[in-house]
Amino acid sequence: MKFVLEVKENKAAALVALLNDLPYVKTKQLTPYKAKVLEDVKEAVDEMKLVMAGKLNARDADELMNDL
């Protein structure tokens, strides 16, 4: 199972040390770029779920392409 945690900068080292002491836990720090991409994808999925549920209006594909 994988988890993504957001931790205050001043507490991160202590948490990583604690997790590394557990033999059944592997830690891997994300680069700022990968963290941003992950957050953007999560946001896009959340928006798509709202569109599919009818709680948010989707944009027309032609309109989107014209904006680009």
PDB file with one MODEL, atoms N, CA, C and O in Angstrom:
MODEL        1
ATOM      1  N   MET A   1       0.856  -1.171   0.000  1.00  0.00           N
ATOM      2  CA  MET A   1       0.000   0.000   0.000  1.00  0.00           C
ATOM      3  C   MET A   1       0.896   1.226   0.000  1.00  0.00           C
ATOM      4  O   MET A   1       1.944   1.242   0.646  1.00  0.00           O
ATOM      5  N   LYS A   2       0.479   2.251  -0.726  1.00  0.00           N
ATOM      6  CA  LYS A   2       1.261   3.476  -0.814  1.00  0.00           C
ATOM      7  C   LYS A   2       0.469   4.628  -0.214  1.00  0.00           C
ATOM      8  O   LYS A   2      -0.760   4.671  -0.276  1.00  0.00           O
ATOM      9  N   PHE A   3       1.214   5.559   0.369  1.00  0.00           N
ATOM     10  CA  PHE A   3       0.631   6.751   0.961  1.00  0.00           C
ATOM     11  C   PHE A   3       1.401   7.965   0.474  1.00  0.00           C
ATOM     12  O   PHE A   3       2.592   7.874   0.176  1.00  0.00           O
ATOM     13  N   VAL A   4       0.732   9.087   0.393  1.00  0.00           N
ATOM     14  CA  VAL A   4       1.378  10.363   0.138  1.00  0.00           C
ATOM     15  C   VAL A   4       1.083  11.223   1.350  1.00  0.00           C
ATOM     16  O   VAL A   4      -0.076  11.422   1.713  1.00  0.00           O
ATOM     17  N   LEU A   5       2.127  11.730   1.974  1.00  0.00           N
ATOM     18  CA  LEU A   5       1.973  12.546   3.176  1.00  0.00           C
ATOM     19  C   LEU A   5       2.475  13.960   2.916  1.00  0.00           C
ATOM     20  O   LEU A   5       3.441  14.158   2.179  1.00  0.00           O
ATOM     21  N   GLU A   6       1.828  14.921   3.514  1.00  0.00           N
ATOM     22  CA  GLU A   6       2.304  16.295   3.470  1.00  0.00           C
ATOM     23  C   GLU A   6       2.674  16.671   4.900  1.00  0.00           C
ATOM     24  O   GLU A   6       1.835  16.646   5.801  1.00  0.00           O
ATOM     25  N   VAL A   7       3.937  17.018   5.091  1.00  0.00           N
ATOM     26  CA  VAL A   7       4.459  17.263   6.434  1.00  0.00           C
ATOM     27  C   VAL A   7       5.162  18.621   6.451  1.00  0.00           C
ATOM     28  O   VAL A   7       5.817  19.006   5.482  1.00  0.00           O
ATOM     29  N   LYS A   8       5.015  19.338   7.563  1.00  0.00           N
ATOM     30  CA  LYS A   8       5.728  20.605   7.703  1.00  0.00           C
ATOM     31  C   LYS A   8       7.228  20.358   7.573  1.00  0.00           C
ATOM     32  O   LYS A   8       7.758  19.356   8.055  1.00  0.00           O
ATOM     33  N   GLU A   9       7.894  21.299   6.908  1.00  0.00           N
ATOM     34  CA  GLU A   9       9.325  21.158   6.623  1.00  0.00           C
ATOM     35  C   GLU A   9      10.152  20.891   7.877  1.00  0.00           C
ATOM     36  O   GLU A   9      11.078  20.080   7.849  1.00  0.00           O
ATOM     37  N   ASN A  10       9.822  21.572   8.982  1.00  0.00           N
ATOM     38  CA  ASN A  10      10.616  21.421  10.199  1.00  0.00           C
ATOM     39  C   ASN A  10      10.369  20.094  10.920  1.00  0.00           C
ATOM     40  O   ASN A  10      11.108  19.759  11.846  1.00  0.00           O
ATOM     41  N   LYS A  11       9.359  19.342  10.522  1.00  0.00           N
ATOM     42  CA  LYS A  11       9.054  18.049  11.140  1.00  0.00           C
ATOM     43  C   LYS A  11       9.399  16.873  10.223  1.00  0.00           C
ATOM     44  O   LYS A  11       9.351  15.722  10.656  1.00  0.00           O
ATOM     45  N   ALA A  12       9.742  17.146   8.981  1.00  0.00           N
ATOM     46  CA  ALA A  12       9.949  16.087   7.987  1.00  0.00           C
ATOM     47  C   ALA A  12      11.098  15.152   8.351  1.00  0.00           C
ATOM     48  O   ALA A  12      10.961  13.934   8.231  1.00  0.00           O
ATOM     49  N   ALA A  13      12.210  15.694   8.786  1.00  0.00           N
ATOM     50  CA  ALA A  13      13.377  14.857   9.088  1.00  0.00           C
ATOM     51  C   ALA A  13      13.060  13.855  10.196  1.00  0.00           C
ATOM     52  O   ALA A  13      13.458  12.693  10.111  1.00  0.00           O
ATOM     53  N   ALA A  14      12.357  14.286  11.218  1.00  0.00           N
ATOM     54  CA  ALA A  14      12.010  13.389  12.326  1.00  0.00           C
ATOM     55  C   ALA A  14      11.077  12.279  11.845  1.00  0.00           C
ATOM     56  O   ALA A  14      11.239  11.120  12.229  1.00  0.00           O
ATOM     57  N   LEU A  15      10.113  12.628  11.016  1.00  0.00           N
ATOM     58  CA  LEU A  15       9.184  11.620  10.514  1.00  0.00           C
ATOM     59  C   LEU A  15       9.892  10.622   9.610  1.00  0.00           C
ATOM     60  O   LEU A  15       9.658   9.418   9.717  1.00  0.00           O
ATOM     61  N   VAL A  16      10.752  11.103   8.722  1.00  0.00           N
ATOM     62  CA  VAL A  16      11.492  10.211   7.833  1.00  0.00           C
ATOM     63  C   VAL A  16      12.378   9.277   8.639  1.00  0.00           C
ATOM     64  O   VAL A  16      12.466   8.089   8.330  1.00  0.00           O
ATOM     65  N   ALA A  17      13.039   9.799   9.673  1.00  0.00           N
ATOM     66  CA  ALA A  17      13.880   8.963  10.527  1.00  0.00           C
ATOM     67  C   ALA A  17      13.046   7.871  11.200  1.00  0.00           C
ATOM     68  O   ALA A  17      13.465   6.715  11.264  1.00  0.00           O
ATOM     69  N   LEU A  18      11.889   8.234  11.691  1.00  0.00           N
ATOM     70  CA  LEU A  18      11.003   7.265  12.334  1.00  0.00           C
ATOM     71  C   LEU A  18      10.556   6.187  11.349  1.00  0.00           C
ATOM     72  O   LEU A  18      10.597   4.997  11.663  1.00  0.00           O
ATOM     73  N   LEU A  19      10.134   6.603  10.170  1.00  0.00           N
ATOM     74  CA  LEU A  19       9.681   5.645   9.160  1.00  0.00           C
ATOM     75  C   LEU A  19      10.816   4.737   8.681  1.00  0.00           C
ATOM     76  O   LEU A  19      10.606   3.549   8.435  1.00  0.00           O
ATOM     77  N   ASN A  20      12.004   5.297   8.553  1.00  0.00           N
ATOM     78  CA  ASN A  20      13.148   4.489   8.112  1.00  0.00           C
ATOM     79  C   ASN A  20      13.554   3.443   9.148  1.00  0.00           C
ATOM     80  O   ASN A  20      14.178   2.440   8.804  1.00  0.00           O
ATOM     81  N   ASP A  21      13.208   3.668  10.392  1.00  0.00           N
ATOM     82  CA  ASP A  21      13.511   2.689  11.450  1.00  0.00           C
ATOM     83  C   ASP A  21      12.576   1.481  11.397  1.00  0.00           C
ATOM     84  O   ASP A  21      12.863   0.452  12.009  1.00  0.00           O
ATOM     85  N   LEU A  22      11.483   1.593  10.686  1.00  0.00           N
ATOM     86  CA  LEU A  22      10.540   0.485  10.575  1.00  0.00           C
ATOM     87  C   LEU A  22      10.964  -0.406   9.405  1.00  0.00           C
ATOM     88  O   LEU A  22      11.056   0.065   8.271  1.00  0.00           O
ATOM     89  N   PRO A  23      11.223  -1.691   9.672  1.00  0.00           N
ATOM     90  CA  PRO A  23      11.745  -2.558   8.612  1.00  0.00           C
ATOM     91  C   PRO A  23      10.749  -2.830   7.479  1.00  0.00           C
ATOM     92  O   PRO A  23      11.156  -3.249   6.395  1.00  0.00           O
ATOM     93  N   TYR A  24       9.483  -2.603   7.708  1.00  0.00           N
ATOM     94  CA  TYR A  24       8.459  -2.893   6.713  1.00  0.00           C
ATOM     95  C   TYR A  24       8.008  -1.654   5.938  1.00  0.00           C
ATOM     96  O   TYR A  24       7.027  -1.706   5.196  1.00  0.00           O
ATOM     97  N   VAL A  25       8.724  -0.540   6.112  1.00  0.00           N
ATOM     98  CA  VAL A  25       8.367   0.707   5.440  1.00  0.00           C
ATOM     99  C   VAL A  25       9.531   1.159   4.570  1.00  0.00           C
ATOM    100  O   VAL A  25      10.681   1.170   5.009  1.00  0.00           O
ATOM    101  N   LYS A  26       9.222   1.532   3.330  1.00  0.00           N
ATOM    102  CA  LYS A  26      10.204   2.123   2.428  1.00  0.00           C
ATOM    103  C   LYS A  26       9.774   3.567   2.196  1.00  0.00           C
ATOM    104  O   LYS A  26       8.591   3.840   1.995  1.00  0.00           O
ATOM    105  N   THR A  27      10.721   4.479   2.225  1.00  0.00           N
ATOM    106  CA  THR A  27      10.392   5.876   1.977  1.00  0.00           C
ATOM    107  C   THR A  27      11.069   6.336   0.692  1.00  0.00           C
ATOM    108  O   THR A  27      12.148   5.866   0.331  1.00  0.00           O
ATOM    109  N   LYS A  28      10.408   7.262   0.018  1.00  0.00           N
ATOM    110  CA  LYS A  28      10.943   7.831  -1.212  1.00  0.00           C
ATOM    111  C   LYS A  28      10.418   9.257  -1.293  1.00  0.00           C
ATOM    112  O   LYS A  28       9.209   9.476  -1.362  1.00  0.00           O
ATOM    113  N   GLN A  29      11.316  10.212  -1.285  1.00  0.00           N
ATOM    114  CA  GLN A  29      10.913  11.613  -1.330  1.00  0.00           C
ATOM    115  C   GLN A  29      10.653  12.017  -2.781  1.00  0.00           C
ATOM    116  O   GLN A  29      11.440  11.701  -3.674  1.00  0.00           O
ATOM    117  N   LEU A  30       9.544  12.715  -3.005  1.00  0.00           N
ATOM    118  CA  LEU A  30       9.219  13.216  -4.329  1.00  0.00           C
ATOM    119  C   LEU A  30       9.954  14.526  -4.582  1.00  0.00           C
ATOM    120  O   LEU A  30      10.151  15.331  -3.672  1.00  0.00           O
ATOM    121  N   THR A  31      10.351  14.722  -5.822  1.00  0.00           N
ATOM    122  CA  THR A  31      10.915  16.016  -6.194  1.00  0.00           C
ATOM    123  C   THR A  31       9.766  17.024  -6.216  1.00  0.00           C
ATOM    124  O   THR A  31       8.607  16.633  -6.352  1.00  0.00           O
ATOM    125  N   PRO A  32      10.069  18.293  -6.086  1.00  0.00           N
ATOM    126  CA  PRO A  32       8.997  19.295  -6.142  1.00  0.00           C
ATOM    127  C   PRO A  32       8.190  19.198  -7.443  1.00  0.00           C
ATOM    128  O   PRO A  32       6.975  19.390  -7.430  1.00  0.00           O
ATOM    129  N   TYR A  33       8.851  18.906  -8.549  1.00  0.00           N
ATOM    130  CA  TYR A  33       8.155  18.769  -9.832  1.00  0.00           C
ATOM    131  C   TYR A  33       7.175  17.598  -9.792  1.00  0.00           C
ATOM    132  O   TYR A  33       6.021  17.743 -10.194  1.00  0.00           O
ATOM    133  N   LYS A  34       7.627  16.439  -9.311  1.00  0.00           N
ATOM    134  CA  LYS A  34       6.753  15.264  -9.259  1.00  0.00           C
ATOM    135  C   LYS A  34       5.600  15.479  -8.287  1.00  0.00           C
ATOM    136  O   LYS A  34       4.487  15.017  -8.537  1.00  0.00           O
ATOM    137  N   ALA A  35       5.852  16.168  -7.192  1.00  0.00           N
ATOM    138  CA  ALA A  35       4.787  16.461  -6.237  1.00  0.00           C
ATOM    139  C   ALA A  35       3.728  17.362  -6.881  1.00  0.00           C
ATOM    140  O   ALA A  35       2.532  17.170  -6.658  1.00  0.00           O
ATOM    141  N   LYS A  36       4.164  18.341  -7.678  1.00  0.00           N
ATOM    142  CA  LYS A  36       3.238  19.240  -8.369  1.00  0.00           C
ATOM    143  C   LYS A  36       2.425  18.473  -9.404  1.00  0.00           C
ATOM    144  O   LYS A  36       1.214  18.666  -9.509  1.00  0.00           O
ATOM    145  N   VAL A  37       3.083  17.605 -10.167  1.00  0.00           N
ATOM    146  CA  VAL A  37       2.369  16.810 -11.171  1.00  0.00           C
ATOM    147  C   VAL A  37       1.330  15.927 -10.493  1.00  0.00           C
ATOM    148  O   VAL A  37       0.193  15.838 -10.956  1.00  0.00           O
ATOM    149  N   LEU A  38       1.711  15.277  -9.405  1.00  0.00           N
ATOM    150  CA  LEU A  38       0.785  14.416  -8.677  1.00  0.00           C
ATOM    151  C   LEU A  38      -0.422  15.208  -8.176  1.00  0.00           C
ATOM    152  O   LEU A  38      -1.557  14.743  -8.281  1.00  0.00           O
ATOM    153  N   GLU A  39      -0.184  16.384  -7.641  1.00  0.00           N
ATOM    154  CA  GLU A  39      -1.270  17.227  -7.139  1.00  0.00           C
ATOM    155  C   GLU A  39      -2.177  17.677  -8.292  1.00  0.00           C
ATOM    156  O   GLU A  39      -3.399  17.702  -8.148  1.00  0.00           O
ATOM    157  N   ASP A  40      -1.578  18.032  -9.430  1.00  0.00           N
ATOM    158  CA  ASP A  40      -2.368  18.459 -10.588  1.00  0.00           C
ATOM    159  C   ASP A  40      -3.239  17.319 -11.117  1.00  0.00           C
ATOM    160  O   ASP A  40      -4.399  17.541 -11.467  1.00  0.00           O
ATOM    161  N   VAL A  41      -2.697  16.113 -11.179  1.00  0.00           N
ATOM    162  CA  VAL A  41      -3.466  14.961 -11.652  1.00  0.00           C
ATOM    163  C   VAL A  41      -4.615  14.674 -10.696  1.00  0.00           C
ATOM    164  O   VAL A  41      -5.734  14.397 -11.130  1.00  0.00           O
ATOM    165  N   LYS A  42      -4.344  14.740  -9.401  1.00  0.00           N
ATOM    166  CA  LYS A  42      -5.398  14.512  -8.402  1.00  0.00           C
ATOM    167  C   LYS A  42      -6.520  15.537  -8.576  1.00  0.00           C
ATOM    168  O   LYS A  42      -7.699  15.190  -8.522  1.00  0.00           O
ATOM    169  N   GLU A  43      -6.148  16.790  -8.784  1.00  0.00           N
ATOM    170  CA  GLU A  43      -7.140  17.848  -8.973  1.00  0.00           C
ATOM    171  C   GLU A  43      -7.971  17.591 -10.237  1.00  0.00           C
ATOM    172  O   GLU A  43      -9.186  17.786 -10.234  1.00  0.00           O
ATOM    173  N   ALA A  44      -7.313  17.155 -11.311  1.00  0.00           N
ATOM    174  CA  ALA A  44      -8.029  16.871 -12.561  1.00  0.00           C
ATOM    175  C   ALA A  44      -9.010  15.715 -12.382  1.00  0.00           C
ATOM    176  O   ALA A  44     -10.130  15.765 -12.892  1.00  0.00           O
ATOM    177  N   VAL A  45      -8.594  14.681 -11.663  1.00  0.00           N
ATOM    178  CA  VAL A  45      -9.484  13.538 -11.412  1.00  0.00           C
ATOM    179  C   VAL A  45     -10.677  13.974 -10.564  1.00  0.00           C
ATOM    180  O   VAL A  45     -11.810  13.576 -10.833  1.00  0.00           O
ATOM    181  N   ASP A  46     -10.429  14.779  -9.554  1.00  0.00           N
ATOM    182  CA  ASP A  46     -11.526  15.274  -8.714  1.00  0.00           C
ATOM    183  C   ASP A  46     -12.525  16.094  -9.541  1.00  0.00           C
ATOM    184  O   ASP A  46     -13.738  15.960  -9.374  1.00  0.00           O
ATOM    185  N   GLU A  47     -12.000  16.946 -10.436  1.00  0.00           N
ATOM    186  CA  GLU A  47     -12.888  17.732 -11.293  1.00  0.00           C
ATOM    187  C   GLU A  47     -13.685  16.836 -12.238  1.00  0.00           C
ATOM    188  O   GLU A  47     -14.871  17.072 -12.466  1.00  0.00           O
ATOM    189  N   MET A  48     -13.039  15.815 -12.783  1.00  0.00           N
ATOM    190  CA  MET A  48     -13.730  14.899 -13.695  1.00  0.00           C
ATOM    191  C   MET A  48     -14.855  14.160 -12.955  1.00  0.00           C
ATOM    192  O   MET A  48     -15.928  13.940 -13.517  1.00  0.00           O
ATOM    193  N   LYS A  49     -14.609  13.780 -11.708  1.00  0.00           N
ATOM    194  CA  LYS A  49     -15.653  13.124 -10.918  1.00  0.00           C
ATOM    195  C   LYS A  49     -16.846  14.053 -10.718  1.00  0.00           C
ATOM    196  O   LYS A  49     -17.993  13.609 -10.772  1.00  0.00           O
ATOM    197  N   LEU A  50     -16.584  15.336 -10.488  1.00  0.00           N
ATOM    198  CA  LEU A  50     -17.668  16.309 -10.332  1.00  0.00           C
ATOM    199  C   LEU A  50     -18.440  16.470 -11.639  1.00  0.00           C
ATOM    200  O   LEU A  50     -19.666  16.579 -11.621  1.00  0.00           O
ATOM    201  N   VAL A  51     -17.739  16.486 -12.771  1.00  0.00           N
ATOM    202  CA  VAL A  51     -18.406  16.586 -14.071  1.00  0.00           C
ATOM    203  C   VAL A  51     -19.278  15.362 -14.304  1.00  0.00           C
ATOM    204  O   VAL A  51     -20.424  15.486 -14.735  1.00  0.00           O
ATOM    205  N   MET A  52     -18.739  14.181 -14.021  1.00  0.00           N
ATOM    206  CA  MET A  52     -19.484  12.940 -14.235  1.00  0.00           C
ATOM    207  C   MET A  52     -20.715  12.866 -13.327  1.00  0.00           C
ATOM    208  O   MET A  52     -21.724  12.263 -13.695  1.00  0.00           O
ATOM    209  N   ALA A  53     -20.634  13.476 -12.148  1.00  0.00           N
ATOM    210  CA  ALA A  53     -21.758  13.487 -11.218  1.00  0.00           C
ATOM    211  C   ALA A  53     -22.757  14.600 -11.534  1.00  0.00           C
ATOM    212  O   ALA A  53     -23.800  14.702 -10.889  1.00  0.00           O
ATOM    213  N   GLY A  54     -22.438  15.432 -12.524  1.00  0.00           N
ATOM    214  CA  GLY A  54     -23.330  16.521 -12.907  1.00  0.00           C
ATOM    215  C   GLY A  54     -23.252  17.724 -11.994  1.00  0.00           C
ATOM    216  O   GLY A  54     -24.133  18.582 -12.039  1.00  0.00           O
ATOM    217  N   LYS A  55     -22.228  17.813 -11.167  1.00  0.00           N
ATOM    218  CA  LYS A  55     -22.094  18.926 -10.227  1.00  0.00           C
ATOM    219  C   LYS A  55     -21.207  20.045 -10.761  1.00  0.00           C
ATOM    220  O   LYS A  55     -21.079  21.098 -10.137  1.00  0.00           O
ATOM    221  N   LEU A  56     -20.593  19.807 -11.925  1.00  0.00           N
ATOM    222  CA  LEU A  56     -19.711  20.794 -12.539  1.00  0.00           C
ATOM    223  C   LEU A  56     -19.898  20.696 -14.038  1.00  0.00           C
ATOM    224  O   LEU A  56     -19.989  19.599 -14.590  1.00  0.00           O
ATOM    225  N   ASN A  57     -19.956  21.843 -14.697  1.00  0.00           N
ATOM    226  CA  ASN A  57     -20.119  21.847 -16.146  1.00  0.00           C
ATOM    227  C   ASN A  57     -18.770  21.678 -16.824  1.00  0.00           C
ATOM    228  O   ASN A  57     -17.791  22.319 -16.441  1.00  0.00           O
ATOM    229  N   ALA A  58     -18.719  20.819 -17.828  1.00  0.00           N
ATOM    230  CA  ALA A  58     -17.495  20.603 -18.591  1.00  0.00           C
ATOM    231  C   ALA A  58     -17.427  21.621 -19.716  1.00  0.00           C
ATOM    232  O   ALA A  58     -18.445  22.147 -20.166  1.00  0.00           O
ATOM    233  N   ARG A  59     -16.201  21.889 -20.160  1.00  0.00           N
ATOM    234  CA  ARG A  59     -16.005  22.769 -21.299  1.00  0.00           C
ATOM    235  C   ARG A  59     -16.021  21.952 -22.580  1.00  0.00           C
ATOM    236  O   ARG A  59     -15.613  20.790 -22.596  1.00  0.00           O
ATOM    237  N   ASP A  60     -16.487  22.561 -23.635  1.00  0.00           N
ATOM    238  CA  ASP A  60     -16.481  21.942 -24.945  1.00  0.00           C
ATOM    239  C   ASP A  60     -15.027  21.775 -25.402  1.00  0.00           C
ATOM    240  O   ASP A  60     -14.203  22.660 -25.170  1.00  0.00           O
ATOM    241  N   ALA A  61     -14.707  20.656 -26.045  1.00  0.00           N
ATOM    242  CA  ALA A  61     -13.345  20.379 -26.488  1.00  0.00           C
ATOM    243  C   ALA A  61     -12.851  21.438 -27.469  1.00  0.00           C
ATOM    244  O   ALA A  61     -11.685  21.828 -27.411  1.00  0.00           O
ATOM    245  N   ASP A  62     -13.705  21.905 -28.360  1.00  0.00           N
ATOM    246  CA  ASP A  62     -13.302  22.949 -29.312  1.00  0.00           C
ATOM    247  C   ASP A  62     -12.932  24.240 -28.588  1.00  0.00           C
ATOM    248  O   ASP A  62     -11.967  24.912 -28.952  1.00  0.00           O
ATOM    249  N   GLU A  63     -13.705  24.578 -27.562  1.00  0.00           N
ATOM    250  CA  GLU A  63     -13.414  25.767 -26.771  1.00  0.00           C
ATOM    251  C   GLU A  63     -12.070  25.629 -26.070  1.00  0.00           C
ATOM    252  O   GLU A  63     -11.283  26.574 -26.017  1.00  0.00           O
ATOM    253  N   LEU A  64     -11.822  24.458 -25.543  1.00  0.00           N
ATOM    254  CA  LEU A  64     -10.550  24.199 -24.866  1.00  0.00           C
ATOM    255  C   LEU A  64      -9.388  24.337 -25.836  1.00  0.00           C
ATOM    256  O   LEU A  64      -8.382  24.968 -25.512  1.00  0.00           O
ATOM    257  N   MET A  65      -9.516  23.753 -27.024  1.00  0.00           N
ATOM    258  CA  MET A  65      -8.445  23.827 -28.016  1.00  0.00           C
ATOM    259  C   MET A  65      -8.200  25.272 -28.474  1.00  0.00           C
ATOM    260  O   MET A  65      -7.061  25.656 -28.741  1.00  0.00           O
ATOM    261  N   ASN A  66      -9.259  26.060 -28.561  1.00  0.00           N
ATOM    262  CA  ASN A  66      -9.104  27.468 -28.957  1.00  0.00           C
ATOM    263  C   ASN A  66      -8.367  28.247 -27.890  1.00  0.00           C
ATOM    264  O   ASN A  66      -7.629  29.177 -28.216  1.00  0.00           O
ATOM    265  N   ASP A  67      -8.541  27.902 -26.629  1.00  0.00           N
ATOM    266  CA  ASP A  67      -7.842  28.569 -25.531  1.00  0.00           C
ATOM    267  C   ASP A  67      -6.348  28.277 -25.548  1.00  0.00           C
ATOM    268  O   ASP A  67      -5.542  29.103 -25.121  1.00  0.00           O
ATOM    269  N   LEU A  68      -5.987  27.104 -26.042  1.00  0.00           N
ATOM    270  CA  LEU A  68      -4.575  26.726 -26.100  1.00  0.00           C
ATOM    271  C   LEU A  68      -3.899  27.470 -27.223  1.00  0.00           C
ATOM    272  O   LEU A  68      -2.701  27.296 -27.445  1.00  0.00           O
TER     273      LEU A  68
ENDMDL
END
